[in-house]
């Protein structure tokens, strides 16, 4: 018997259930997610760790960085900067930035690449000591190490890769990529594969959000920016679709959001600001009827939720937020609620306590 057309409640439950899959290994979770957005702020842990803790069995803060050299994982741009599988990275390279380097920069980068190849792995400090590049003006009007600026540019172009991190500092190694696709059909195939990663991670998506996310591939594939409109059109043709309350929604053709198997447990989850469940603010407001904002860079006096508010998911409802930090080896957490108070359900109080305990374990507190 055919399932009825999905309603908004079905899409919301489906979005939560498909993203919070059964915890698995770190390698499997990365491959399933495709891409994990990175953020350096620790409040109480980095966003990539907060995202992975719900999806990797026995995950602890910092595991991704510690195990990175042994995983088939790269740091790179996709729709944002973060961690992605090596297979996914290969689809985006060789990358051709929109702005070509002047001859002097190309000469410096070649000398630096030769130095890295000779050393195997280099710390930016070693490069500074060897070349004494000086400083350049950065995008925010301040001064940055010219070494860091050049290494960033070489990394973006795929000339080098992040081999590992040392106390949070990127350690670089030389990197080579296969040749670019030879014809238009191959380029379309690779671009469609990248779009499918976006859809698998963030669906169901409103039409405007689907378009926005695909267009963000200009960061990962600037050489194909002119092809993104056609990629959006192809994606709409191969995806399942429904119009609900005047909004067009899209999701993978082999998924059925109206299936009853998406019943959720009575669990509380504290989500990272960039978790795939909450990343798209347009979808967030359609699903939960209120506006979540990331306010770490908002002046303190203008913040409504807090410096690094973690959305608080109860079953399939985001009912509030939490600001958490550590002080002298203890977790300090404060909560806010959309309705002005916590849900009165006794099961909620127990589930919230369980989630706080899981957070402490994740932080080794």
C-alpha positions as CSV (number, residue, x, y, z in Angstrom):
1,X,0.0,0.0,0.0
2,X,1.4,3.4,-1.0
3,X,2.4,5.7,1.9
4,X,0.6,9.0,2.2
5,X,2.4,12.2,1.1
6,X,4.7,13.4,3.9
7,X,3.8,16.2,6.2
8,X,6.1,18.7,7.9
9,X,6.1,16.5,11.1
10,X,7.3,13.5,9.0
11,X,10.1,15.5,7.4
12,X,11.3,16.8,10.9
13,X,11.3,13.3,12.4
14,X,13.0,11.9,9.3
15,X,15.7,14.7,9.4
16,X,16.5,13.8,13.0
17,X,16.4,10.0,12.7
18,X,18.5,9.9,9.5
19,X,21.2,12.2,11.0
20,X,21.4,10.5,14.4
21,X,22.2,7.1,13.1
22,X,23.3,4.3,15.4
23,X,26.8,5.2,16.7
24,X,29.5,3.5,14.7
25,X,33.3,3.7,14.2
26,X,35.0,7.0,13.6
27,X,36.0,5.9,10.1
28,X,32.4,4.8,9.2
29,X,30.8,7.9,10.7
30,X,33.1,10.2,8.6
31,X,32.3,8.2,5.4
32,X,28.5,8.3,6.2
33,X,28.5,12.1,7.0
34,X,30.9,12.8,4.1
35,X,32.0,16.2,5.6
36,X,32.3,17.5,9.2
37,X,32.5,21.3,9.6
38,X,35.3,22.5,11.8
39,X,35.4,25.3,14.2
40,X,38.3,26.2,16.6
41,X,36.2,27.4,19.5
42,X,36.1,25.1,22.5
43,X,32.9,25.7,24.5
44,X,33.1,23.1,25.9
45,X,34.7,21.3,22.9
46,X,35.3,22.0,19.2
47,X,32.3,21.7,16.9
48,X,33.7,18.7,15.0
49,X,34.0,16.8,18.3
50,X,30.5,17.8,19.4
51,X,29.1,16.6,16.1
52,X,31.0,13.3,16.2
53,X,30.2,12.4,19.8
54,X,26.6,11.5,18.9
55,X,27.6,9.4,15.9
56,X,30.8,7.5,17.0
57,X,30.7,4.9,19.7
58,X,32.7,5.8,22.8
59,X,33.9,9.0,21.2
60,X,36.0,11.4,23.4
61,X,36.9,15.1,22.7
62,X,40.0,15.3,20.5
63,X,39.7,11.8,19.1
64,X,39.5,13.1,15.5
65,X,42.7,15.1,15.9
66,X,44.5,12.3,17.7
67,X,43.5,9.6,15.1
68,X,43.6,11.8,12.0
69,X,47.0,10.5,10.7
70,X,45.7,7.0,10.6
71,X,42.3,7.8,8.9
72,X,41.7,8.3,5.2
73,X,40.7,11.9,6.1
74,X,41.7,15.3,4.8
75,X,41.2,18.9,6.0
76,X,39.9,21.0,3.2
77,X,37.1,23.2,1.9
78,X,33.8,21.7,0.8
79,X,30.7,23.9,1.5
80,X,32.8,25.1,4.5
81,X,36.1,24.2,5.9
82,X,36.3,21.0,7.7
83,X,37.2,17.3,7.6
84,X,36.2,15.0,4.7
85,X,37.0,11.6,3.3
86,X,40.0,11.4,0.9
87,X,37.6,10.0,-1.7
88,X,35.5,13.1,-1.5
89,X,38.5,15.4,-1.7
90,X,39.6,13.8,-4.9
91,X,36.4,14.8,-6.5
92,X,37.2,18.5,-6.0
93,X,40.9,18.5,-7.2
94,X,42.9,19.7,-9.0
95,X,41.3,23.0,-7.8
96,X,41.7,26.1,-9.9
97,X,41.2,29.3,-7.7
98,X,39.5,32.2,-9.3
99,X,42.4,34.5,-8.7
100,X,45.8,33.4,-10.2
101,X,49.0,34.0,-8.2
102,X,51.5,36.6,-9.5
103,X,54.8,35.3,-10.7
104,X,56.6,36.2,-7.5
105,X,54.2,34.2,-5.3
106,X,54.4,31.2,-7.7
107,X,58.2,31.3,-7.3
108,X,58.0,31.5,-3.5
109,X,55.4,28.7,-3.4
110,X,57.6,26.4,-5.6
111,X,60.6,27.0,-3.3
112,X,58.5,26.2,-0.3
113,X,57.0,23.1,-1.9
114,X,60.6,21.9,-2.7
115,X,61.5,22.5,1.0
116,X,58.5,20.5,2.2
117,X,59.2,17.6,-0.1
118,X,62.7,17.5,1.2
119,X,61.7,17.6,4.8
120,X,58.6,15.3,4.5
121,X,56.6,17.2,7.1
122,X,57.0,20.8,8.2
123,X,55.7,23.0,11.0
124,X,55.1,26.6,10.0
125,X,57.7,27.7,12.5
126,X,60.3,25.7,10.5
127,X,59.3,27.5,7.3
128,X,59.5,30.9,9.0
129,X,63.0,30.1,10.3
130,X,64.2,28.9,6.9
131,X,62.6,31.6,4.6
132,X,61.9,34.5,6.9
133,X,58.9,35.5,4.8
134,X,57.8,38.4,7.0
135,X,54.2,39.4,7.3
136,X,51.3,40.4,5.1
137,X,48.0,42.3,5.7
138,X,45.2,39.8,6.2
139,X,41.5,40.0,5.3
140,X,40.6,41.6,8.7
141,X,43.1,44.5,8.3
142,X,45.6,43.1,10.8
143,X,49.0,41.4,10.3
144,X,49.5,37.7,9.7
145,X,52.5,35.7,9.1
146,X,53.3,35.6,5.4
147,X,54.3,32.0,5.9
148,X,50.8,31.1,7.2
149,X,49.2,33.1,4.3
150,X,51.3,31.2,1.7
151,X,50.8,27.8,3.3
152,X,47.0,28.4,3.4
153,X,47.1,29.3,-0.3
154,X,49.1,26.2,-1.2
155,X,46.8,24.0,0.9
156,X,43.7,25.4,-0.9
157,X,45.3,24.8,-4.3
158,X,46.0,21.2,-3.3
159,X,49.8,21.5,-3.4
160,X,50.1,20.4,0.2
161,X,47.9,18.7,2.8
162,X,47.5,18.7,6.5
163,X,49.4,15.6,7.6
164,X,48.5,16.1,11.3
165,X,48.2,18.7,14.0
166,X,50.6,19.5,16.8
167,X,48.9,21.4,19.7
168,X,46.3,22.6,17.2
169,X,48.9,23.8,14.6
170,X,48.7,22.3,11.1
171,X,51.7,20.2,10.1
172,X,52.0,20.1,6.3
173,X,53.2,17.5,3.8
174,X,53.4,17.7,0.0
175,X,50.4,16.4,-1.9
176,X,49.6,15.5,-5.5
177,X,46.3,15.0,-7.2
178,X,45.2,13.2,-10.3
179,X,44.6,15.1,-13.6
180,X,41.4,17.0,-14.1
181,X,38.4,15.3,-15.7
182,X,38.9,15.2,-19.5
183,X,35.4,16.0,-20.7
184,X,32.1,17.7,-19.7
185,X,30.4,14.4,-18.9
186,X,33.1,13.5,-16.4
187,X,32.9,16.9,-14.8
188,X,29.1,16.6,-14.4
189,X,29.5,13.2,-12.9
190,X,32.0,14.5,-10.3
191,X,29.9,17.5,-9.5
192,X,26.7,15.5,-9.1
193,X,28.6,13.2,-6.7
194,X,29.5,16.2,-4.6
195,X,25.9,17.4,-4.6
196,X,24.8,14.0,-3.5
197,X,27.1,14.2,-0.4
198,X,25.3,17.5,0.5
199,X,21.9,16.0,0.1
200,X,22.8,12.8,2.1
201,X,24.0,15.0,4.9
202,X,21.4,17.8,5.1
203,X,18.2,16.4,3.6
204,X,15.3,16.9,3.7
205,X,16.0,20.4,2.4
206,X,13.7,23.3,1.4
207,X,14.4,24.3,-2.2
208,X,16.1,27.6,-1.3
209,X,18.4,25.8,1.1
210,X,19.3,23.1,-1.5
211,X,20.2,25.8,-3.9
212,X,22.3,27.7,-1.3
213,X,24.2,24.6,-0.3
214,X,25.0,23.6,-3.8
215,X,26.2,27.1,-4.6
216,X,28.5,27.0,-1.6
217,X,30.5,24.4,-3.6
218,X,32.1,27.4,-5.2
219,X,34.4,27.2,-2.2
220,X,35.4,23.6,-2.9
221,X,35.2,23.7,-6.7
222,X,35.8,27.3,-7.9
223,X,36.7,25.9,-11.3
224,X,33.1,24.7,-11.7
225,X,31.2,27.7,-10.4
226,X,29.6,28.3,-13.8
227,X,28.2,24.7,-13.7
228,X,26.4,25.0,-10.3
229,X,23.0,26.2,-11.7
230,X,22.8,23.2,-14.0
231,X,23.8,20.9,-11.1
232,X,20.9,22.3,-9.0
233,X,18.5,21.5,-11.8
234,X,19.8,18.0,-12.2
235,X,19.5,17.4,-8.4
236,X,15.9,18.5,-8.4
237,X,15.1,16.1,-11.2
238,X,16.5,13.0,-9.4
239,X,15.3,13.8,-5.9
240,X,11.9,13.1,-4.3
241,X,9.8,16.2,-3.8
242,X,6.8,17.5,-1.9
243,X,5.2,20.9,-1.5
244,X,4.1,21.5,2.1
245,X,2.6,24.8,3.2
246,X,3.9,26.6,0.1
247,X,7.5,25.3,0.5
248,X,9.1,22.8,-1.9
249,X,11.1,20.1,-0.1
250,X,13.7,17.7,-1.5
251,X,15.3,14.4,-0.2
252,X,16.9,11.3,-1.7
253,X,14.6,9.3,-4.0
254,X,15.1,6.0,-2.0
255,X,14.0,7.5,1.3
256,X,10.4,7.6,2.7
257,X,9.9,10.3,5.3
258,X,6.4,9.3,6.0
259,X,7.5,5.8,7.1
260,X,6.4,5.0,10.7
261,X,9.9,3.5,11.4
262,X,11.2,7.0,12.2
263,X,9.8,6.9,15.7
264,X,12.3,8.5,18.1
265,X,13.5,7.6,21.6
266,X,12.9,9.8,24.6
267,X,16.4,11.3,24.5
268,X,18.0,14.7,24.9
269,X,20.9,15.7,22.7
270,X,23.0,18.8,23.0
271,X,24.0,19.7,19.4
272,X,26.9,21.6,18.0
273,X,26.0,25.0,16.4
274,X,27.1,23.4,13.1
275,X,25.5,20.0,13.6
276,X,23.7,18.8,10.4
277,X,20.4,18.8,12.2
278,X,20.6,22.5,13.0
279,X,23.0,23.9,10.4
280,X,20.4,25.2,8.0
281,X,18.8,28.1,9.8
282,X,15.9,28.3,7.3
283,X,15.0,24.7,7.8
284,X,15.5,25.1,11.6
285,X,12.8,27.8,11.7
286,X,10.4,25.8,9.5
287,X,10.8,22.7,11.7
288,X,10.8,24.3,15.2
289,X,9.2,27.8,14.8
290,X,12.0,29.8,16.4
291,X,15.3,31.4,15.3
292,X,18.5,29.9,16.5
293,X,21.6,32.1,16.1
294,X,25.3,31.4,16.6
295,X,26.4,34.4,18.7
296,X,30.1,33.7,19.5
297,X,31.1,36.8,17.3
298,X,28.1,38.9,18.5
299,X,28.9,41.6,21.1
300,X,28.1,40.2,24.5
301,X,25.5,42.9,25.2
302,X,23.5,41.9,22.1
303,X,23.5,38.1,22.7
304,X,20.1,36.5,23.3
305,X,21.1,32.8,23.7
306,X,24.8,33.0,24.8
307,X,28.3,32.8,23.5
308,X,28.2,29.2,22.2
309,X,24.6,28.0,22.7
310,X,24.1,24.3,22.0
311,X,20.6,23.6,20.6
312,X,18.8,21.2,23.0
313,X,17.0,18.4,21.1
314,X,14.3,16.5,23.0
315,X,13.0,13.6,20.8
316,X,12.4,15.5,17.5
317,X,11.9,18.9,19.1
318,X,14.5,21.6,19.7
319,X,13.0,23.0,22.9
320,X,15.9,25.2,24.1
321,X,19.6,25.6,24.4
322,X,22.6,25.1,26.7
323,X,25.7,27.1,27.4
324,X,28.4,24.8,28.8
325,X,32.0,25.2,29.8
326,X,34.5,23.6,32.1
327,X,36.0,25.2,35.2
328,X,38.6,23.5,37.4
329,X,37.8,20.1,35.9
330,X,34.0,20.5,36.4
331,X,31.3,21.0,33.9
332,X,29.1,24.1,34.3
333,X,25.9,24.1,32.2
334,X,23.1,26.6,32.1
335,X,19.9,26.1,30.1
336,X,17.3,28.3,28.4
337,X,14.0,27.2,26.9
338,X,11.9,28.5,24.1
339,X,8.7,28.4,26.2
340,X,10.4,30.0,29.2
341,X,10.6,26.7,31.1
342,X,11.7,23.1,30.7
343,X,9.2,20.5,29.5
344,X,7.2,19.2,32.4
345,X,7.5,15.6,31.3
346,X,9.4,13.6,34.0
347,X,11.1,11.6,31.2
348,X,12.7,14.9,30.0
349,X,14.4,15.6,33.3
350,X,15.8,12.1,33.4
351,X,16.9,12.3,29.8
352,X,18.6,15.6,30.3
353,X,20.6,14.3,33.3
354,X,21.7,11.4,31.1
355,X,22.9,13.7,28.4
356,X,24.8,15.8,30.9
357,X,26.5,12.6,32.1
358,X,27.4,11.7,28.5
359,X,28.8,15.1,28.0
360,X,31.0,14.8,31.1
361,X,32.3,11.4,29.9
362,X,33.0,12.8,26.4
363,X,35.1,15.6,28.1
364,X,36.8,13.1,30.5
365,X,35.5,14.9,33.5
